[in-house]
Amino acid sequence: MRTFWLAECIQFDVFLIQERLLNCRKTEMTRHGVTNGTQGCALCVDLFGVAQYRLENPFLYSTDFLMARLSRLVPMLGAAALSASIAAACTPQSQAAPTEKEVSIAFVNNVVLPSYSKLVSAAEDLENALDKLSENPNEANLDAARAQWKATRKTWEVTETWAYGPAETDEFDPNLDDWPVSQKELAQALASDDFSEATFASLDTTGKGMHGIEYVLFGADSASDLTAAQLNYLHIAGEDLEQNAKGLLAAWSGDDGFGKADVEADPAKTVSDILEGMAGCLEETGAAKLGEALESPDTGSADAGLLESTFAGNTGADVVSNLSGVRMAWQDSRLQALVKAQDAALESTLTTQLNTAIGLAKALPARLNDKLDDEGTRQKIEALMAAIEAAMETTQAVSEKIVG
């Protein structure tokens, strides 16, 4: 019998046994033939002591051990009563397999809303850092803005698995994270002596968001190289990014928001959507973000320019965040527990594969774009891609099993 819930099981019995022990002290000493009137009979004291020890050490022994240890005490309580109390306590509601409704609620409240709240907070910090840089373009402010861009980037990349609903219909996704950057259009706009909000508004989404900011922020060799137009752009783009992050969070929030009105309202579809989002993110991360850069569809050879976040050399961190988001959707939504109740082997396989892929992603070298031609790096990428593909295939198998 598994032991991870035994603390709750035994705590229940401790209370019952403690009550019996107190009763024993008061009324049953004569029947048990004891002389110590302050502790109760030896049988009751022993029973309480063993149960209390199990409460304090819940992972040491199984319930079978506890039953065997107390076997000589069963006649006192009655075998059926002891077994019933342990059996009842050992199926706590918190450990029962979740329903699809519970998964949908957990997905909104444990996964999506917290992640978008973190995105908003990070976007606010990035806007502040960009404002400081635009007002006072020195090396310290440039370094701080670059560091905050990477921190903000992480909070977005984690959410790629659930970038559906308002992220698509209200275009928050392209406004925040369109790629690749339209370098020609952006360079022409920044060549203007007077870069204004109207100029920014005329840009395509490929010149805004995370990657537009990245292009300008990491393209300069030093703070002194940043032009007035670029500094104005960073100020405006930072504010725009923050507003889109806030808009995305608001779209999921409240009784009329997408989270409650759509996701929680259709639990079966939500389970399907989570699995579809997981598989989609895995495929994009492996086959597109890494695969196309490793072997360009146009040239057939490695092309570092196709790596997302290449200007900041942040591709490896992006991949780790993407995969971590997949695992978050799997675990924190309680979907993993739902699947485990129906097919424990399949659940274990996918969990292991996701952990393996994240481990391999963390082992990628820093500034992957500078090392794409290195054979050792190439082997690491190929191993990671294989692990991601395996996890994607298992995710699809889970979907077939659970959704049909």
C-alpha positions in Angstrom: 0.0 0.0 0.0 1.3 3.4 -0.9 2.5 5.6 1.9 2.4 9.2 0.7 -0.9 9.9 2.3 -0.4 7.9 5.6 0.1 11.0 7.7 -3.6 11.9 7.1 -4.6 8.2 7.7 -2.9 7.8 11.0 -3.8 11.2 12.3 -7.4 10.1 12.1 -6.7 7.0 14.1 -4.6 8.9 16.6 -7.7 10.9 17.5 -9.8 7.8 17.9 -7.2 6.0 19.9 -6.5 9.0 22.1 -10.2 9.2 23.0 -10.2 5.5 23.9 -7.0 5.9 26.0 -8.6 8.7 28.0 -11.7 6.6 28.6 -9.5 3.7 29.6 -7.8 5.9 32.2 -11.0 6.7 33.8 -13.2 3.7 33.6 -11.5 0.5 32.3 -8.4 0.2 34.5 -9.9 -2.6 36.5 -11.0 -4.6 33.5 -7.5 -4.4 32.0 -5.9 -5.2 35.3 -3.5 -2.2 35.5 -2.0 -0.5 38.5 -0.9 2.7 36.8 -4.0 4.9 37.0 -2.3 7.9 35.3 -1.5 6.4 31.9 -4.1 3.9 31.2 -3.6 0.2 30.4 -0.5 -1.0 28.7 -2.5 -2.1 25.6 -4.1 1.3 25.1 -0.8 3.1 25.8 1.0 0.9 23.3 -1.6 1.4 20.7 -1.5 5.2 21.0 2.3 5.2 21.0 2.6 3.3 17.8 -0.1 5.4 16.0 1.6 8.6 17.2 5.0 7.4 16.0 3.5 6.6 12.6 2.0 10.2 12.4 5.5 11.6 13.1 7.2 9.2 10.6 4.6 8.7 7.8 7.1 7.5 5.2 8.9 4.8 7.1 6.4 1.9 6.9 3.4 0.9 5.0 -0.1 0.4 6.4 0.6 -3.4 6.3 3.4 -2.9 8.8 1.1 -0.9 11.1 -1.6 -3.5 11.0 0.9 -6.3 11.8 2.5 -4.2 14.6 -0.9 -3.7 16.2 -2.2 -7.3 15.6 -2.0 -8.2 19.2 -4.1 -5.1 20.0 -6.9 -5.8 17.5 -9.0 -7.9 20.0 -9.3 -4.8 22.2 -10.7 -2.5 19.4 -12.0 -5.2 17.2 -10.4 -6.1 13.8 -13.3 -4.7 11.8 -13.3 -1.4 13.6 -9.6 -0.8 13.3 -9.6 -1.8 9.6 -12.6 0.4 8.9 -11.1 3.4 10.6 -7.8 3.1 8.7 -9.5 2.3 5.4 -11.8 5.3 5.7 -9.0 7.6 6.7 -6.7 6.4 3.9 -8.9 7.6 1.1 -8.8 11.4 1.8 -10.7 13.6 -0.6 -7.5 15.6 -1.4 -5.9 12.4 -2.9 -8.9 11.3 -5.0 -8.6 11.5 -8.7 -9.7 15.0 -9.8 -12.7 15.4 -12.1 -12.5 17.3 -15.4 -14.3 20.2 -13.7 -11.6 20.3 -11.0 -8.9 20.2 -13.7 -10.4 23.1 -15.5 -10.7 25.2 -12.3 -7.1 24.3 -11.3 -5.9 25.2 -14.8 -7.4 28.7 -14.6 -6.5 29.4 -11.0 -3.2 27.5 -10.5 -1.7 27.9 -13.9 -3.0 30.6 -16.2 -3.9 33.5 -13.9 -0.8 33.3 -11.7 1.4 33.1 -14.8 -0.1 36.1 -16.4 0.1 38.0 -13.1 3.8 37.4 -13.1 4.0 38.5 -16.7 2.3 41.8 -15.8 4.6 42.4 -12.9 7.7 41.7 -15.0 6.4 43.9 -17.9 6.0 46.7 -15.4 9.5 46.3 -14.3 10.7 46.2 -17.9 8.9 49.4 -18.7 10.5 51.1 -15.7 14.0 49.9 -16.7 13.4 51.1 -20.3 12.2 54.4 -19.1 15.3 54.8 -17.0 17.5 53.9 -19.9 15.7 56.3 -22.3 16.0 59.2 -19.7 19.6 58.4 -18.8 21.4 56.1 -21.4 24.4 54.9 -19.5 25.9 51.4 -19.3 24.4 50.5 -15.9 20.9 51.3 -17.1 21.5 49.4 -20.4 22.7 46.3 -18.4 19.7 46.6 -16.1 17.3 46.9 -19.0 18.8 43.9 -20.7 18.6 41.8 -17.6 15.0 42.7 -17.0 14.2 41.9 -20.6 15.5 38.3 -20.0 13.5 38.1 -16.8 10.3 39.3 -18.6 11.0 37.0 -21.5 10.9 34.0 -19.1 7.5 34.9 -17.7 6.1 35.0 -21.2 7.7 31.9 -22.6 6.4 29.8 -19.8 2.8 30.6 -21.0 3.2 29.4 -24.6 1.3 26.2 -23.8 -1.9 28.2 -23.0 -1.5 30.9 -25.6 -5.0 30.4 -27.0 -8.3 32.1 -26.4 -7.8 35.8 -26.0 -4.1 35.4 -26.8 -5.2 34.6 -30.3 -8.6 36.2 -30.8 -7.6 39.5 -29.3 -4.1 39.3 -30.8 -2.2 39.6 -27.5 0.2 36.8 -28.7 1.5 38.6 -31.8 1.5 42.0 -30.1 3.7 40.5 -27.4 5.8 38.0 -29.2 5.7 38.1 -33.0 8.8 36.6 -34.7 11.0 37.0 -36.7 11.6 40.7 -36.4 11.0 42.7 -39.6 14.5 44.2 -39.4 14.2 46.2 -42.6 10.9 47.9 -41.6 12.1 48.6 -38.0 15.5 50.0 -39.2 13.7 52.3 -41.6 11.4 53.6 -38.9 14.2 54.1 -36.5 16.1 56.1 -39.1 13.6 58.9 -38.6 14.7 61.9 -36.6 11.4 62.0 -34.9 10.2 58.6 -33.8 6.7 59.1 -32.3 3.8 57.1 -31.0 2.3 57.4 -34.5 5.4 55.9 -36.0 5.2 53.0 -33.5 1.5 52.5 -34.3 2.3 52.2 -38.0 4.7 49.2 -37.4 3.7 45.7 -38.0 3.6 43.4 -35.0 7.0 42.0 -36.2 8.5 45.3 -35.2 6.9 45.5 -31.7 6.7 43.4 -28.6 9.4 41.3 -27.0 11.5 40.9 -30.1 11.3 44.5 -31.3 12.6 45.6 -27.9 15.3 42.9 -28.0 16.5 43.9 -31.5 17.1 47.5 -30.3 18.2 46.8 -26.8 20.8 44.1 -27.6 21.8 45.5 -31.0 23.8 48.4 -29.5 27.4 47.9 -28.5 27.1 50.4 -25.8 24.5 52.9 -24.3 26.2 55.7 -26.2 25.3 54.0 -29.5 21.6 54.3 -28.9 20.0 57.1 -30.9 17.3 59.4 -29.8 14.9 57.5 -32.1 15.8 54.2 -30.5 15.5 55.5 -27.0 12.0 56.9 -27.9 11.1 53.5 -29.4 12.2 51.7 -26.2 10.1 54.0 -24.1 7.0 53.5 -26.3 7.5 49.8 -26.9 7.9 49.1 -23.1 4.6 50.8 -22.4 2.8 49.0 -25.2 4.2 45.6 -23.9 2.9 46.3 -20.4 -0.5 47.3 -21.7 -0.8 44.1 -23.7 0.2 42.0 -20.7 -2.4 43.7 -18.5 -5.0 43.2 -21.3 -4.3 39.5 -21.5 -4.6 39.0 -17.8 -7.8 41.0 -17.7 -9.3 39.0 -20.6 -8.9 35.8 -18.5 -10.1 37.3 -15.2 -13.4 37.7 -13.5 -16.8 36.0 -13.8 -17.1 37.2 -17.4 -13.5 36.4 -18.3 -12.3 33.6 -20.6 -11.2 31.6 -17.6 -14.5 31.2 -15.9 -16.9 31.8 -18.7 -15.2 29.5 -21.2 -12.6 27.3 -19.7 -14.3 26.3 -16.5 -17.7 26.2 -18.3 -16.6 23.4 -20.6 -14.3 21.0 -18.6 -14.1 18.3 -21.2 -13.0 20.7 -23.9 -10.5 22.2 -21.4 -8.8 18.9 -20.9 -8.6 18.5 -24.6 -7.3 22.1 -25.0 -4.6 21.6 -22.4 -3.3 18.4 -24.1 -3.5 20.1 -27.5 -1.5 23.1 -26.1 1.1 20.8 -24.6 1.6 18.9 -27.8 1.6 22.1 -29.9 4.2 23.8 -27.7 6.4 20.7 -27.7 6.2 20.5 -31.5 7.0 24.2 -32.0 9.9 24.1 -29.5 11.5 21.0 -31.0 10.7 21.0 -34.7 10.5 24.7 -35.3 12.5 26.7 -32.8 15.4 24.2 -32.8 14.9 22.0 -35.9 14.6 24.8 -38.4 17.7 26.5 -37.1 19.7 23.3 -37.1 18.7 22.6 -40.7 17.2 25.6 -42.5 14.3 24.8 -44.8 15.9 27.2 -47.3 19.6 26.1 -47.2 19.6 22.7 -45.5 22.3 23.9 -43.2 22.5 25.5 -39.8 21.2 29.1 -39.6 21.6 30.8 -36.2 19.5 33.7 -37.5 16.4 31.4 -37.3 16.8 30.9 -33.6 14.3 32.9 -31.6 15.7 35.4 -29.2 19.0 35.3 -31.2 19.9 39.0 -30.6 20.0 38.4 -26.9 21.5 34.9 -27.2 18.5 33.7 -25.1 17.3 30.8 -27.1 18.4 28.1 -24.6 16.5 29.9 -21.8 13.5 30.2 -24.0 13.4 26.5 -24.6 13.7 25.7 -20.9 10.8 28.1 -20.2 8.7 26.6 -22.9 9.2 23.0 -21.6 8.7 24.1 -18.0 5.4 25.6 -19.1 4.3 22.3 -20.6 5.1 20.5 -17.4 3.3 23.2 -15.4 0.2 22.7 -17.5 0.5 18.9 -16.9 1.1 19.0 -13.2 -0.4 22.1 -11.7 -3.7 21.7 -13.5 -4.1 18.3 -11.9 -4.3 16.8 -15.4 -1.5 14.5 -14.4 -3.5 13.1 -11.5 -6.5 12.7 -13.7 -4.5 10.7 -16.3 -2.8 8.7 -13.6 -6.1 7.4 -12.3 -6.9 6.0 -15.7 -3.4 4.9 -17.0 -0.6 5.1 -14.4 2.0 3.8 -16.9 1.2 6.4 -19.5 1.2 9.2 -16.9 4.6 8.0 -15.6 6.1 7.8 -19.1 5.0 11.4 -20.0 6.2 12.8 -16.6 9.6 11.2 -17.0 9.9 12.3 -20.6 9.1 15.9 -19.7 11.6 15.9 -16.9 14.3 14.4 -19.2 13.6 17.0 -21.9 13.9 19.9 -19.4 17.2 18.4 -18.1 18.6 18.3 -21.6 17.5 21.8 -22.3 19.2 23.1 -19.2 22.4 21.5 -20.5 22.5 23.5 -23.7 25.4 25.9 -23.9 24.8 29.6 -23.2 24.4 31.8 -26.3 23.4 28.9 -28.4 23.4 31.0 -31.6 27.2 31.4 -31.3 27.7 27.6 -31.1 25.3 26.2 -33.6 28.2 24.9 -35.9 29.9 23.1 -33.0 29.4 19.3 -33.3 29.0 18.8 -29.6 26.3 21.4 -29.5 24.6 19.9 -32.5 24.5 16.5 -30.7 23.0 18.1 -27.6 20.3 19.8 -29.7 19.5 16.6 -31.6 19.2 14.6 -28.3 16.9 17.3 -26.9 14.8 17.3 -30.1 14.4 13.5 -29.8 13.4 13.8 -26.2 10.8 16.5 -27.1 9.4 14.4 -29.9 9.0 11.4 -27.6 7.1 13.6 -25.1 5.0 15.0 -27.8 4.0 11.5 -29.1 3.2 10.4 -25.6 1.1 13.6 -25.1 -0.8 12.6 -28.2 -1.3 9.1 -26.8 -2.7 10.6 -23.6 -5.1 12.7 -25.6 -6.3 9.6 -27.5 -6.7 7.7 -24.2 -8.5 10.5 -22.3 -10.2 12.5 -24.9 -10.8 9.9 -27.6 
